[in-house]
Amino acid sequence: MSLFSPIFAWADQSMIGHAISGSKWLFPFIEAFHLVALALLGGTVLIIDLRLMGWGLRDQPVSRLGRSMLPWMIGSLVVMLGSGFLLFLSEPGKLYDNLPFQIKMVCLFLAILYTFTLRQLAIRSDVDRTRPLRAKTVAVVSVMLWSGVGLMGRGIGFW
């Protein structure tokens, strides 16, 4: 019995999950919101990370770019997490032993933690101007973590 078994058992019995899985249109509708939010989040992350790598928007200070992207990042993350939770409720039995799902959840946890701690510190300090190697490292780790979320999410259906 795993630590998360009770969560999956609860999700399997939820009325919301049964409503979503029993509907012809709810799952694809929710998934569309999930994917649009992921694309928007990925775009905001990528814009800042490419700037940290020195590959674009060089006339913009990273701190200003980070401030302008933050509301879009948080908004898309909220939509992505909310829609992802609903998608989880609709098929917990399929996800329980799904390795890509497990990897996605680890990547998601680490990506959120990293994005709003170390990466945010680098953005606020305009680290790309004082320590370019550190800025590039921050950006590469960010891209890798968020790519893991997206790629493993795609892999869920194939497992």
Buried (B, 14 or more C-beta within 10 A) or exposed (E): EEEEEEEBEEBBEBEEBEEBBEEEEBBEEBBEBBBBBBEBBBBBBBBBBBBBBEEEBEEBBBBEBBEEBBEBBEBBBEBBBBBBBBBBBBBBEBBBEBEBBBBBBBBBEBBBEBBBEBBBEBBEBBBBEEBEEBBBBBBEBBBBBBBBBBEBBEBBEEE
